[in-house]
Amino acid sequence: VLAALAAAFPQAEAVSFPDQAALDRAIDALDPAELERQAGAVLAPIVRLIQDGQSYEEILGALAARYPDMDDKRLILALERAWFVADLWGRVSAGAADA
């Protein structure tokens, strides 16, 4: 993503942020397979719940039941964003397949 932004705005001045550089190095040192395994284990119940849901309302209700202490406004916002990204990704993928 950053490379795409840099390519899109070549006139942007390179700015050095040592803290960000250290963070970037630490992130680059992480094993992608291990991160995927950990994220998959955490997200698997949520993904299953969403895949099994028949409607937005059913999914929202199931998530609210599973995570009763979560602020529902944040949950609704997260679902709206996930739905938007999934829809957008589907449209982009369909457009790429047509090209």
GUDO-568915 format. One record per atom (N, C-alpha, C): z, x, y; atom name; residue number from 1. Coordinates in steps of 0.05 Angstrom, whole numbers, plus 5000, padded with zeros to 4 digits. Example, Ala and Ser with C-alpha at 12.3 -4.5 7.8 and 13.67 -1.06 7.14 Angstrom:
// residues 2
SITE    w    u    v atomo num
SITE 5156 5264 4886     N   1
SITE 5156 5246 4910    CA   1
SITE 5156 5264 4934     C   1
SITE 5142 5257 4955     N   2
SITE 5143 5273 4979    CA   2
SITE 5157 5258 5001     C   2
END
This chain:
// residues 99
SITE    w    u    v atomo num
SITE 5000 5017 4976     N   1
SITE 5000 5000 5000    CA   1
SITE 5000 5018 5025     C   1
SITE 5017 5038 5025     N   2
SITE 5018 5055 5049    CA   2
SITE 4992 5070 5052     C   2
SITE 4980 5079 5031     N   3
SITE 4954 5093 5033    CA   3
SITE 4933 5074 5045     C   3
SITE 4933 5049 5037     N   4
SITE 4914 5030 5047    CA   4
SITE 4919 5026 5077     C   4
SITE 4944 5024 5085     N   5
SITE 4950 5021 5114    CA   5
SITE 4942 5046 5129     C   5
SITE 4947 5069 5118     N   6
SITE 4939 5094 5132    CA   6
SITE 4909 5095 5135     C   6
SITE 4894 5087 5114     N   7
SITE 4865 5087 5116    CA   7
SITE 4855 5066 5136     C   7
SITE 4869 5044 5138     N   8
SITE 4860 5023 5156    CA   8
SITE 4866 5030 5186     C   8
SITE 4886 5047 5190     N   9
SITE 4893 5055 5217    CA   9
SITE 4893 5085 5220     C   9
SITE 4870 5098 5218     N  10
SITE 4870 5128 5219    CA  10
SITE 4879 5139 5245     C  10
SITE 4878 5123 5266     N  11
SITE 4886 5133 5293    CA  11
SITE 4917 5134 5295     C  11
SITE 4931 5122 5276     N  12
SITE 4960 5122 5278    CA  12
SITE 4971 5151 5276     C  12
SITE 4991 5156 5292     N  13
SITE 5003 5182 5293    CA  13
SITE 5022 5186 5269     C  13
SITE 5020 5209 5256     N  14
SITE 5038 5215 5234    CA  14
SITE 5066 5221 5245     C  14
SITE 5085 5206 5235     N  15
SITE 5112 5209 5244    CA  15
SITE 5129 5217 5220     C  15
SITE 5146 5237 5224     N  16
SITE 5163 5247 5202    CA  16
SITE 5191 5235 5204     C  16
SITE 5199 5223 5182     N  17
SITE 5226 5212 5179    CA  17
SITE 5238 5225 5154     C  17
SITE 5255 5245 5158     N  18
SITE 5267 5259 5135    CA  18
SITE 5281 5241 5115     C  18
SITE 5296 5221 5124     N  19
SITE 5310 5203 5106    CA  19
SITE 5290 5187 5089     C  19
SITE 5268 5178 5102     N  20
SITE 5248 5163 5087    CA  20
SITE 5234 5182 5067     C  20
SITE 5229 5206 5075     N  21
SITE 5216 5226 5056    CA  21
SITE 5234 5231 5032     C  21
SITE 5260 5233 5036     N  22
SITE 5279 5237 5014    CA  22
SITE 5279 5213 4996     C  22
SITE 5279 5190 5008     N  23
SITE 5278 5165 4992    CA  23
SITE 5253 5163 4976     C  23
SITE 5230 5169 4988     N  24
SITE 5204 5169 4975    CA  24
SITE 5204 5188 4951     C  24
SITE 5215 5212 4955     N  25
SITE 5216 5232 4933    CA  25
SITE 5234 5221 4910     C  25
SITE 5256 5209 4917     N  26
SITE 5274 5198 4896    CA  26
SITE 5260 5175 4880     C  26
SITE 5246 5158 4895     N  27
SITE 5232 5136 4882    CA  27
SITE 5210 5147 4864     C  27
SITE 5195 5167 4874     N  28
SITE 5174 5179 4858    CA  28
SITE 5184 5193 4833     C  28
SITE 5209 5201 4833     N  29
SITE 5221 5215 4809    CA  29
SITE 5230 5195 4788     C  29
SITE 5231 5169 4794     N  30
SITE 5239 5150 4774    CA  30
SITE 5218 5146 4753     C  30
SITE 5226 5141 4729     N  31
SITE 5208 5137 4707    CA  31
SITE 5198 5108 4708     C  31
SITE 5172 5103 4712     N  32
SITE 5161 5076 4715    CA  32
SITE 5167 5059 4690     C  32
SITE 5165 5071 4666     N  33
SITE 5169 5056 4641    CA  33
SITE 5198 5046 4640     C  33
SITE 5217 5063 4648     N  34
SITE 5245 5056 4647    CA  34
SITE 5250 5034 4668     C  34
SITE 5239 5036 4692     N  35
SITE 5242 5016 4712    CA  35
SITE 5231 4989 4702     C  35
SITE 5208 4990 4690     N  36
SITE 5196 4965 4680    CA  36
SITE 5214 4952 4658     C  36
SITE 5224 4969 4640     N  37
SITE 5242 4959 4619    CA  37
SITE 5267 4946 4631     C  37
SITE 5279 4958 4651     N  38
SITE 5303 4947 4663    CA  38
SITE 5297 4921 4678     C  38
SITE 5275 4922 4693     N  39
SITE 5268 4898 4708    CA  39
SITE 5261 4875 4689     C  39
SITE 5246 4882 4668     N  40
SITE 5239 4862 4648    CA  40
SITE 5263 4848 4636     C  40
SITE 5283 4864 4630     N  41
SITE 5308 4853 4617    CA  41
SITE 5322 4835 4637     C  41
SITE 5323 4842 4662     N  42
SITE 5336 4826 4682    CA  42
SITE 5321 4800 4688     C  42
SITE 5294 4803 4690     N  43
SITE 5278 4780 4698    CA  43
SITE 5269 4762 4675     C  43
SITE 5271 4771 4650     N  44
SITE 5261 4756 4627    CA  44
SITE 5271 4727 4627     C  44
SITE 5297 4722 4630     N  45
SITE 5307 4694 4629    CA  45
SITE 5295 4677 4652     C  45
SITE 5292 4689 4675     N  46
SITE 5281 4674 4698    CA  46
SITE 5251 4669 4693     C  46
SITE 5236 4688 4683     N  47
SITE 5208 4684 4678    CA  47
SITE 5204 4663 4656     C  47
SITE 5221 4663 4635     N  48
SITE 5219 4643 4614    CA  48
SITE 5224 4616 4625     C  48
SITE 5245 4614 4642     N  49
SITE 5252 4588 4655    CA  49
SITE 5228 4578 4671     C  49
SITE 5216 4595 4686     N  50
SITE 5193 4587 4703    CA  50
SITE 5169 4579 4685     C  50
SITE 5164 4594 4665     N  51
SITE 5141 4588 4647    CA  51
SITE 5145 4561 4632     C  51
SITE 5170 4555 4626     N  52
SITE 5176 4531 4611    CA  52
SITE 5177 4506 4630     C  52
SITE 5179 4511 4656     N  53
SITE 5181 4489 4675    CA  53
SITE 5155 4474 4677     C  53
SITE 5158 4448 4681     N  54
SITE 5134 4431 4684    CA  54
SITE 5128 4424 4713     C  54
SITE 5147 4429 4731     N  55
SITE 5143 4423 4759    CA  55
SITE 5161 4441 4776     C  55
SITE 5154 4442 4801     N  56
SITE 5171 4457 4820    CA  56
SITE 5199 4447 4820     C  56
SITE 5202 4420 4820     N  57
SITE 5229 4409 4821    CA  57
SITE 5245 4415 4796     C  57
SITE 5232 4414 4773     N  58
SITE 5246 4421 4748    CA  58
SITE 5255 4450 4748     C  58
SITE 5237 4468 4757     N  59
SITE 5244 4496 4758    CA  59
SITE 5267 4501 4777     C  59
SITE 5265 4489 4800     N  60
SITE 5287 4492 4820    CA  60
SITE 5313 4482 4809     C  60
SITE 5313 4459 4796     N  61
SITE 5338 4449 4784    CA  61
SITE 5349 4467 4762     C  61
SITE 5331 4478 4745     N  62
SITE 5340 4496 4724    CA  62
SITE 5351 4522 4736     C  62
SITE 5338 4533 4756     N  63
SITE 5348 4557 4769    CA  63
SITE 5375 4552 4782     C  63
SITE 5377 4529 4796     N  64
SITE 5402 4523 4809    CA  64
SITE 5425 4519 4789     C  64
SITE 5419 4508 4765     N  65
SITE 5439 4505 4745    CA  65
SITE 5447 4532 4733     C  65
SITE 5428 4550 4730     N  66
SITE 5434 4576 4719    CA  66
SITE 5449 4594 4739     C  66
SITE 5443 4591 4764     N  67
SITE 5455 4607 4785    CA  67
SITE 5469 4589 4806     C  67
SITE 5491 4576 4798     N  68
SITE 5503 4556 4816    CA  68
SITE 5514 4568 4842     C  68
SITE 5521 4593 4842     N  69
SITE 5533 4606 4866    CA  69
SITE 5512 4616 4886     C  69
SITE 5487 4615 4878     N  70
SITE 5466 4625 4896    CA  70
SITE 5460 4605 4918     C  70
SITE 5457 4615 4942     N  71
SITE 5450 4598 4965    CA  71
SITE 5423 4585 4959     C  71
SITE 5422 4558 4958     N  72
SITE 5397 4545 4950    CA  72
SITE 5375 4549 4971     C  72
SITE 5381 4554 4995     N  73
SITE 5360 4559 5015    CA  73
SITE 5345 4585 5008     C  73
SITE 5360 4605 4999     N  74
SITE 5347 4630 4991    CA  74
SITE 5331 4626 4966     C  74
SITE 5341 4609 4948     N  75
SITE 5327 4603 4923    CA  75
SITE 5301 4589 4928     C  75
SITE 5302 4569 4946     N  76
SITE 5278 4554 4953    CA  76
SITE 5258 4572 4966     C  76
SITE 5267 4589 4984     N  77
SITE 5249 4608 4998    CA  77
SITE 5236 4627 4977     C  77
SITE 5252 4637 4958     N  78
SITE 5242 4655 4938    CA  78
SITE 5221 4641 4921     C  78
SITE 5226 4616 4913     N  79
SITE 5207 4601 4897    CA  79
SITE 5181 4596 4913     C  79
SITE 5184 4589 4938     N  80
SITE 5160 4584 4955    CA  80
SITE 5143 4609 4957     C  80
SITE 5156 4631 4961     N  81
SITE 5142 4657 4963    CA  81
SITE 5128 4664 4936     C  81
SITE 5143 4660 4914     N  82
SITE 5132 4666 4888    CA  82
SITE 5108 4648 4882     C  82
SITE 5110 4622 4889     N  83
SITE 5087 4604 4885    CA  83
SITE 5064 4612 4902     C  83
SITE 5069 4619 4927     N  84
SITE 5047 4628 4945    CA  84
SITE 5033 4653 4935     C  84
SITE 5049 4673 4927     N  85
SITE 5037 4697 4916    CA  85
SITE 5021 4692 4891     C  85
SITE 5032 4675 4873     N  86
SITE 5018 4669 4848    CA  86
SITE 4992 4655 4854     C  86
SITE 4992 4636 4873     N  87
SITE 4968 4622 4881    CA  87
SITE 4948 4641 4893     C  87
SITE 4957 4658 4911     N  88
SITE 4939 4677 4925    CA  88
SITE 4928 4696 4905     C  88
SITE 4944 4707 4887     N  89
SITE 4935 4726 4867    CA  89
SITE 4914 4713 4849     C  89
SITE 4918 4688 4842     N  90
SITE 4899 4674 4825    CA  90
SITE 4872 4670 4840     C  90
SITE 4873 4664 4865     N  91
SITE 4849 4661 4881    CA  91
SITE 4834 4688 4884     C  91
SITE 4849 4709 4889     N  92
SITE 4837 4735 4892    CA  92
SITE 4825 4744 4865     C  92
SITE 4839 4740 4844     N  93
SITE 4829 4747 4817    CA  93
SITE 4804 4732 4810     C  93
SITE 4804 4706 4817     N  94
SITE 4780 4689 4811    CA  94
SITE 4757 4699 4828     C  94
SITE 4762 4706 4853     N  95
SITE 4741 4716 4871    CA  95
SITE 4730 4742 4861     C  95
SITE 4747 4760 4851     N  96
SITE 4738 4786 4841    CA  96
SITE 4722 4782 4815     C  96
SITE 4729 4762 4799     N  97
SITE 4714 4757 4775    CA  97
SITE 4686 4746 4781     C  97
SITE 4683 4732 4803     N  98
SITE 4658 4721 4812    CA  98
SITE 4639 4741 4824     C  98
SITE 4651 4763 4834     N  99
SITE 4636 4783 4849    CA  99
SITE 4619 4800 4830     C  99
END
